[in-house]
């Protein structure tokens, strides 16, 4: 990940305003002694727009900041091209933000981008690591108390309000890792026979992912549970999703990208840090934030994690061009996705999306299926 001196003038940095991208910008500036060009993405939805934090970091390090506001027409212009860029349906909507950020950098003479990917997986930055500690507290209680006293008492209570939340907590806490770690996933939450067509289910092993995860989790023993989960995310989240997402979008825009936080020496060093210094109850990336207290802006250290998420669910509701794109491809004619997924499940999901505006979950899920449908149509058109 070392950047040769001859490349300094053509190097830029992704800057989301999070701890990782801000740290990369800060240390690059400190190392080279020169301001760096930073590139940030914003949205018209205040819940997703973090340009304010990116500006704080850019100003701290004297960066030459550049910004781009992604709008619905950008999604429309790129989403159909994803099938040509990836050789599989990439359902992560933040690929849109990554592409337009890289495109902005290309327009300003940058040839090489530095990204902050990997920091969460080596320092314990994802909230699910903290959540796992919460579940572990219950799982560590004596079995006779959990199974013989508390759970029967809880089972007799109505599934409403606090009791409903308690029952969900107990259910997930009772699942052994690594299955508990992925129990939030739709395919883990629901009976797959309610989602997929019978003919399709007969051709696949629905447990193959969990078997692979279990193998890796066991392989990492006797490491602490937190470190074993970090290892899983390094194998799956970083390798199969994040790096693939960013690298191919950057290359599609005509640039290259490097990931300083995935430098092998740094990764090896973080493996020697005790896990309870990475993740504590209620606190993620503990030691990283302590180490950065006098380097990163206080506002960025204290902010909650966000990333480059897209307000795609809200846009499906409010933007006609995207609402029609969703409806035309998934709920009109004969969508190819219905060869694999049951139509009544899709209709139930669509109804939940329309009725429940308090969450982006249903809209985000529909966005994944939309990308799958576009990919299936692209594949079907190949000679």
C-alpha positions in Angstrom: 0.0 0.0 0.0 3.0 2.3 -0.1 2.5 5.1 -2.6 5.7 6.0 -4.6 6.7 9.7 -4.5 6.1 10.1 -8.2 2.4 9.3 -7.6 1.8 11.8 -4.9 0.5 14.5 -7.2 -2.1 12.1 -8.7 -3.3 10.6 -5.5 -6.7 11.3 -3.8 -8.6 10.0 -0.8 -12.1 8.9 -0.3 -13.5 10.9 2.6 -16.8 9.8 4.1 -16.3 11.7 7.4 -15.9 8.4 9.3 -12.9 7.5 11.5 -11.2 5.3 8.9 -11.2 7.5 5.9 -10.4 10.5 8.1 -7.4 8.7 9.6 -6.1 7.8 6.1 -6.4 11.4 5.0 -4.7 12.6 8.2 -1.8 10.3 8.0 -1.3 10.7 4.3 -1.1 14.4 4.8 1.3 14.0 7.7 3.5 11.6 5.8 3.8 13.5 2.6 3.7 17.0 4.1 1.3 18.1 1.4 -2.4 18.6 1.3 -4.3 15.9 -0.5 -7.4 16.0 -2.7 -10.4 14.5 -0.9 -13.6 13.3 -2.5 -16.9 13.0 -0.6 -20.4 12.1 -1.5 -23.6 13.6 -0.1 -27.4 13.1 -0.5 -30.5 15.3 -0.2 -31.7 13.1 2.6 -30.3 14.5 5.9 -30.3 11.0 7.5 -27.8 9.8 4.9 -25.9 13.0 4.2 -22.6 13.2 6.2 -20.8 15.9 4.2 -20.6 18.0 7.4 -18.3 15.5 9.0 -16.2 15.1 5.8 -15.7 18.9 5.8 -14.6 18.8 9.4 -11.9 16.3 8.5 -10.9 18.0 5.3 -10.5 21.3 7.1 -8.5 19.8 10.0 -5.9 18.5 7.5 -6.0 21.3 5.0 -7.3 19.1 2.2 -8.4 20.3 -1.2 -12.0 19.0 -0.8 -14.3 18.1 -3.6 -18.0 17.0 -3.1 -20.7 15.5 -5.2 -24.4 15.2 -4.4 -25.8 11.9 -5.7 -29.4 12.3 -7.0 -31.9 9.7 -8.2 -31.1 10.2 -11.9 -27.5 9.1 -11.1 -28.9 5.8 -9.8 -31.0 5.4 -13.0 -28.0 6.1 -15.2 -25.8 3.5 -13.5 -27.9 0.7 -12.1 -28.4 -1.0 -15.5 -24.7 -0.9 -16.1 -23.8 -2.9 -13.0 -24.4 -6.2 -14.8 -21.6 -5.3 -17.2 -19.2 -4.2 -14.5 -19.7 -7.2 -12.2 -19.9 -10.9 -13.2 -22.6 -11.4 -10.5 -25.5 -9.4 -9.1 -23.9 -7.0 -6.7 -26.8 -6.0 -4.4 -24.9 -3.4 -2.3 -26.5 0.0 -3.3 -23.5 2.0 -2.1 -21.7 1.0 -5.3 -23.5 4.0 -6.8 -21.9 6.3 -4.3 -18.5 4.7 -4.8 -18.7 5.1 -8.5 -19.6 8.8 -8.6 -17.0 9.6 -5.9 -14.3 7.9 -8.1 -15.7 9.6 -11.2 -15.4 13.0 -9.4 -11.8 12.2 -8.6 -11.0 11.3 -12.2 -12.4 14.6 -13.3 -9.9 16.3 -11.0 -6.8 14.6 -12.4 -6.5 11.8 -9.8 -5.2 8.4 -10.9 -5.0 6.6 -7.6 -7.5 6.6 -4.7 -6.9 5.6 -1.1 -9.8 4.1 0.8 -10.5 3.5 4.5 -11.9 0.0 4.1 -10.8 -2.7 6.6 -10.6 -0.5 9.7 -13.8 -2.0 11.1 -12.6 -5.5 10.7 -9.2 -5.1 12.3 -10.2 -2.7 15.1 -13.7 -3.9 15.9 -15.7 -1.0 14.4 -19.0 -2.7 13.5 -21.9 -2.4 15.9 -22.6 -6.1 15.6 -19.5 -6.9 17.6 -20.9 -4.9 20.5 -24.2 -6.5 20.1 -22.6 -9.9 20.3 -21.2 -9.1 23.7 -24.7 -8.2 24.8 -26.0 -11.6 23.7 -22.9 -13.4 25.2 -23.8 -12.0 28.6 -27.1 -13.9 28.5 -25.5 -17.1 27.0 -23.0 -17.1 29.9 -25.7 -17.2 32.6 -26.1 -20.6 34.3 -28.1 -23.0 32.1 -30.4 -24.0 35.0 -31.4 -20.3 35.4 -31.9 -19.6 31.7 -33.7 -22.8 30.7 -35.3 -23.8 34.0 -36.5 -20.4 35.4 -36.3 -17.3 33.2 -37.3 -18.7 29.8 -40.4 -20.6 31.0 -41.5 -17.5 32.9 -40.9 -15.3 29.9 -42.7 -17.7 27.6 -45.9 -17.3 29.8 -45.9 -13.5 29.1 -47.7 -11.9 26.2 -45.6 -11.2 23.1 -46.1 -7.4 23.4 -43.9 -4.4 24.1 -41.0 -5.2 26.4 -41.8 -8.9 26.6 -41.7 -9.1 22.8 -38.3 -7.6 22.7 -37.1 -9.8 25.6 -38.3 -12.9 23.7 -36.4 -11.8 20.6 -33.3 -11.2 22.6 -33.4 -14.6 24.3 -34.1 -16.3 21.0 -31.0 -14.8 19.3 -28.8 -15.1 22.4 -29.6 -18.8 22.5 -28.3 -19.3 19.0 -24.6 -20.4 19.0 -22.1 -18.4 17.0 -21.5 -18.1 14.1 -25.1 -18.6 13.3 -26.1 -15.9 15.8 -23.8 -13.5 14.1 -25.8 -13.8 10.9 -29.2 -14.3 12.5 -30.3 -10.8 11.5 -30.2 -11.8 7.8 -33.5 -12.3 6.0 -32.6 -15.8 4.8 -31.8 -16.8 8.4 -35.0 -15.1 9.8 -37.5 -16.7 7.5 -38.2 -20.3 6.4 -36.6 -20.4 2.9 -39.6 -22.4 1.6 -41.7 -19.3 2.1 -39.3 -17.3 -0.1 -38.0 -19.5 -2.9 -39.7 -21.6 -5.6 -39.7 -25.4 -4.7 -37.8 -26.3 -7.9 -35.0 -23.9 -7.1 -34.7 -25.0 -3.5 -34.2 -28.6 -4.7 -31.1 -27.5 -6.7 -29.3 -25.7 -3.9 -28.0 -26.3 -0.4 -29.5 -23.5 1.7 -27.1 -24.2 4.5 -23.9 -23.9 2.5 -23.0 -20.5 3.7 -23.4 -21.4 7.4 -21.3 -24.5 6.9 -18.5 -22.4 5.4 -18.9 -19.8 8.2 -18.8 -22.6 10.9 -15.7 -24.1 9.3 -13.8 -20.7 9.5 -15.1 -20.0 12.9 -13.9 -23.3 14.2 -10.6 -22.9 12.4 -9.9 -19.7 14.2 -10.2 -21.4 17.6 -8.9 -21.0 20.4 -9.1 -17.3 19.6 -11.5 -15.2 21.6 -15.1 -15.0 20.2 -14.7 -11.4 19.2 -11.5 -12.1 17.2 -13.2 -15.1 15.6 -16.0 -12.9 14.4 -13.5 -10.3 13.1 -11.9 -13.1 11.2 -15.2 -14.1 9.6 -15.8 -10.5 8.5 -12.3 -10.3 7.0 -13.1 -13.5 5.0 -16.7 -12.5 3.9 -17.5 -8.8 4.4 -14.2 -7.4 3.2 -13.2 -10.0 0.7 -16.6 -10.8 -0.9 -18.3 -7.4 -0.5 -16.5 -4.2 0.4 -13.3 -4.6 -1.6 -15.2 -6.0 -4.6 -17.7 -3.1 -4.4 -15.1 -0.3 -4.2 -12.3 -1.8 -6.4 -14.5 -2.5 -9.4 -16.4 0.8 -9.2 -13.1 2.7 -9.0 -11.7 0.8 -12.0 -15.0 1.4 -13.9 -14.4 5.1 -13.4 -10.8 4.7 -14.8 -8.8 4.8 -11.6 -7.0 2.5 -9.2 -7.4 2.1 -5.5 -5.4 1.0 -2.5 -6.4 0.3 1.1 -3.7 1.4 3.6 -5.6 -0.1 6.6 -5.3 -3.5 5.1 -1.5 -3.3 5.0 -0.3 -6.8 6.1 2.0 -5.5 8.9 -0.8 -3.5 10.3 -3.3 -6.3 10.1 -0.8 -8.7 11.8 -0.2 -6.2 14.5 -3.9 -5.7 15.3 -4.2 -9.5 15.7 -1.9 -9.1 18.8 -4.2 -6.6 20.5 -6.4 -8.1 23.2 -10.0 -8.3 22.0 -11.4 -6.5 25.0 -9.3 -3.5 24.0 -11.0 -3.6 20.6 -14.6 -4.1 21.6 -16.1 -3.3 25.1 -19.7 -3.5 26.2 -21.3 -0.5 24.6 -18.1 0.6 22.9 -16.7 -0.4 19.5 -13.1 0.2 18.2 -12.1 1.2 21.8 -8.3 1.3 21.5 -8.4 2.9 18.0 -10.5 5.8 19.3 -8.3 6.2 22.3 -5.2 6.3 20.1 -6.8 8.8 17.7 -8.0 11.3 20.5 -5.4 13.9 19.7 -5.3 13.3 16.0 -8.8 13.0 14.7 -11.4 15.7 15.2 -13.5 15.0 18.3 -16.8 15.2 16.4 -15.6 12.3 14.1 -14.4 10.1 17.0 -17.8 10.5 18.8 -20.1 10.2 15.8 -22.0 7.0 15.2 -21.0 4.8 12.3 -22.6 5.5 8.9 -20.7 4.7 5.8 -21.7 5.3 2.2 -25.3 4.1 2.4 -27.8 5.2 -0.2 -31.3 6.5 0.6 -32.6 4.1 -2.0 -35.7 3.1 0.1 -36.9 6.6 0.5 -36.2 7.4 -3.2 -38.4 4.4 -4.2 -41.2 6.2 -2.3 -40.7 9.8 -3.4 -38.9 9.8 -6.8 -41.1 8.8 -9.7 -38.3 7.6 -12.0 -37.1 5.1 -9.4 -40.6 4.1 -8.2 -41.5 3.3 -11.8 -38.2 1.4 -12.3 -39.0 -0.8 -9.3 -42.6 -1.3 -10.3 -41.9 -2.0 -14.0 -39.2 -4.5 -13.4 -40.5 -6.4 -10.3 -44.3 -6.1 -10.4 -45.2 -5.8 -14.0 -45.2 -8.4 -16.8 -43.2 -11.6 -16.1 -40.1 -10.8 -14.0 -37.4 -13.4 -14.3 -36.8 -13.3 -10.6 -40.1 -15.2 -10.1 -38.4 -18.3 -11.5 -36.6 -18.3 -8.2 -38.7 -16.3 -5.7 -42.3 -16.8 -5.0 -44.7 -14.1 -6.3 -46.7 -14.0 -3.1 -43.6 -13.3 -1.0 -42.7 -10.5 -3.4 -46.2 -9.0 -3.0 -46.0 -9.3 0.7 -42.7 -7.5 0.8 -44.0 -4.8 -1.5 -47.0 -4.2 0.7 -44.8 -4.0 3.8 -42.7 -1.4 2.0 -45.7 0.7 1.2 -47.3 0.4 4.6 -44.3 0.8 6.9 -42.5 4.1 6.3 -40.6 3.9 9.6 -37.9 1.6 8.3 -35.8 1.3 5.2 -35.5 -2.4 5.5 -38.2 -3.4 3.0 -37.1 -0.8 0.4 -33.5 -1.8 0.7 -34.4 -5.5 0.2 -36.5 -4.6 -2.9 -33.4 -2.8 -4.2 -31.4 -6.0 -3.9 -34.0 -7.9 -5.8 -34.2 -5.1 -8.5 -30.5 -5.5 -9.1 -30.9 -9.3 -9.3 -33.7 -8.9 -11.9 -31.6 -6.5 -14.0 -28.7 -9.0 -13.9 -31.0 -11.9 -14.8 -32.3 -10.0 -17.8 -28.8 -9.1 -18.9 -27.7 -12.7 -18.6 -30.8 -13.9 -20.5 -29.9 -11.5 -23.4 -26.4 -13.0 -23.8 -26.0 -15.1 -26.9 
